[in-house]
Amino acid sequence: MIVDLNKYFRQITFSDFFAINLVNTKRKIMLYVQHWSFKNGYHQKGAEKFLAGGGNYPGVEMIGRYHAPGSLEGWIVLKTENPEAIYEHAAQWGEFLNWETTPVFTDEEAGPLVAKVYS
């Protein structure tokens, strides 16, 4: 049996998640995955900024940064209770990169949530 979970869950944008966190006064440490890709014509300038040490995330724990070989894109896994720091970092790189930021759950976090749907 194939279950279409899309009818139970809607895709949440970073701005939606950010707004929800602003209402929530007690912050929870969350995981985020950022997909980045270079804007046309900005690879060299962006690479120079990266090599000069511009890839740090103050106030955010970087779990890992991954580069797709032979392409101009990659992914970053982050852990923080401060999504504003992620937003600030993305804005600092906005001249060079396109960003997609997605809050994610581990299997251990998602399991109980999915179980509520079917109980």
C-alpha positions as CSV (number, residue, x, y, z in Angstrom):
1,M,0.0,0.0,0.0
2,I,1.4,3.4,-1.0
3,V,0.3,6.3,1.3
4,D,0.4,9.8,-0.1
5,L,1.7,11.9,2.8
6,N,1.3,15.1,0.8
7,K,-2.4,15.2,1.7
8,Y,-1.4,15.3,5.4
9,F,1.6,17.7,5.1
10,R,2.1,20.8,3.2
11,Q,5.5,22.1,2.2
12,I,6.6,24.8,4.6
13,T,8.7,27.6,3.3
14,F,11.6,29.1,5.3
15,S,9.7,32.3,5.8
16,D,6.7,30.3,7.2
17,F,9.0,28.5,9.5
18,F,10.7,31.7,10.5
19,A,7.4,33.3,11.3
20,I,6.3,30.3,13.4
21,N,9.6,30.5,15.4
22,L,9.0,34.2,16.1
23,V,5.7,33.4,17.8
24,N,7.3,30.6,19.7
25,T,9.2,32.2,22.7
26,K,11.0,29.0,23.6
27,R,13.3,28.1,20.8
28,K,14.1,24.5,19.9
29,I,17.4,23.4,18.3
30,M,16.5,22.5,14.7
31,L,18.3,21.0,11.7
32,Y,18.3,22.8,8.4
33,V,19.5,21.8,5.0
34,Q,20.6,24.5,2.6
35,H,20.9,23.9,-1.1
36,W,23.1,26.5,-2.8
37,S,23.9,27.1,-6.4
38,F,26.1,29.8,-8.0
39,K,24.3,32.6,-9.9
40,N,25.4,32.9,-13.5
41,G,28.7,34.7,-13.8
42,Y,29.5,34.7,-10.1
43,H,31.5,31.4,-9.6
44,Q,34.9,33.0,-9.5
45,K,34.0,35.9,-7.2
46,G,32.0,33.5,-4.9
47,A,34.9,31.0,-4.8
48,E,37.3,33.7,-3.9
49,K,35.1,34.8,-1.0
50,F,34.8,31.2,0.1
51,L,38.6,30.6,0.0
52,A,39.1,33.8,2.0
53,G,37.2,32.3,4.9
54,G,33.7,33.6,4.1
55,G,31.9,30.3,4.6
56,N,31.6,30.4,8.4
57,Y,28.2,30.6,10.2
58,P,28.5,32.5,13.4
59,G,26.1,31.2,16.0
60,V,25.3,28.0,14.0
61,E,26.8,24.5,14.2
62,M,27.7,23.3,10.7
63,I,27.2,19.5,10.6
64,G,28.7,19.4,7.1
65,R,29.1,21.2,3.8
66,Y,29.0,19.1,0.6
67,H,30.0,20.1,-3.0
68,A,28.7,18.3,-6.0
69,P,31.7,17.4,-8.2
70,G,31.7,19.0,-11.6
71,S,28.8,21.3,-10.8
72,L,28.2,24.7,-9.3
73,E,26.0,23.6,-6.4
74,G,26.1,22.0,-3.0
75,W,24.4,21.4,0.3
76,I,25.0,22.5,3.9
77,V,23.5,20.7,7.0
78,L,23.1,23.1,10.0
79,K,22.0,22.8,13.6
80,T,20.8,25.9,15.5
81,E,18.0,27.4,17.6
82,N,18.7,30.7,15.8
83,P,17.3,30.7,12.2
84,E,18.0,34.4,12.0
85,A,21.7,33.5,11.8
86,I,21.1,31.3,8.8
87,Y,19.1,34.1,7.2
88,E,21.9,36.6,7.8
89,H,24.5,34.3,6.3
90,A,22.4,33.7,3.2
91,A,21.9,37.4,2.8
92,Q,25.6,38.0,2.9
93,W,26.1,35.5,0.1
94,G,23.0,36.6,-1.9
95,E,25.1,38.4,-4.5
96,F,26.7,35.1,-5.5
97,L,24.4,32.3,-4.6
98,N,20.8,31.1,-4.9
99,W,19.5,29.5,-1.7
100,E,16.9,27.0,-0.7
101,T,16.6,26.5,3.1
102,T,14.6,23.6,4.5
103,P,14.0,22.8,8.2
104,V,14.3,19.0,8.6
105,F,13.6,16.3,11.2
106,T,15.6,13.2,12.0
107,D,13.9,9.8,11.8
108,E,13.6,9.9,15.6
109,E,11.8,13.2,15.5
110,A,9.6,12.5,12.5
111,G,8.4,9.0,13.7
112,P,6.2,10.2,16.5
113,L,4.8,12.9,14.3
114,V,3.8,10.5,11.6
115,A,2.5,8.1,14.2
116,K,0.0,10.8,15.4
117,V,-1.4,10.9,11.8
118,Y,-2.2,7.2,11.8
119,S,-3.3,6.7,15.4
